[in-house]
Amino acid sequence: MGKESFRFAIIVCDRAAEVCPRIFPFALQTLVWPFEDPALVEGPHRAQLMKFRQVRDQIEARLREWLDNDLA
């Protein structure tokens, strides 16, 4: 991965942001968009699935907002 250059690296997990380095040599800019980690949800499979879908939708909404506003 270090051989390819990317314009943006987007970190979407609070826990990953805590343990990952803040500087990514392959990215010109690093964005941190914290979302809950759906893998940490305990309970029945249905509750876990609902949380994954909720976070997926939040990431999609944030990405669409960013593309519409920040890159325009």
C-alpha positions, 0 to 999 in steps of 0.5 A, a space after each residue: 500500500 505504501 507504493 501507491 499515492 492516494 489523495 485521501 485516507 478516511 478513518 471511520 472508527 474511533 478505536 482505529 483512530 486511537 491506535 493507528 498512526 495519524 500520518 499515512 504516507 500514502 495519503 495527501 490528506 487524512 480525514 477522521 470520521 468517527 463512527 460506532 464500531 458495529 462489531 462491538 454490539 452484543 446481543 442477538 444477530 438481528 441487533 448486530 445486523 441492524 447496527 451494521 446497517 445503521 452505521 453503513 447508512 451513516 457512512 454513506 450520508 457523510 460521504 455524500 455530504 462530503 462529496 457534495 460540499 467539500 469537493 465542489 
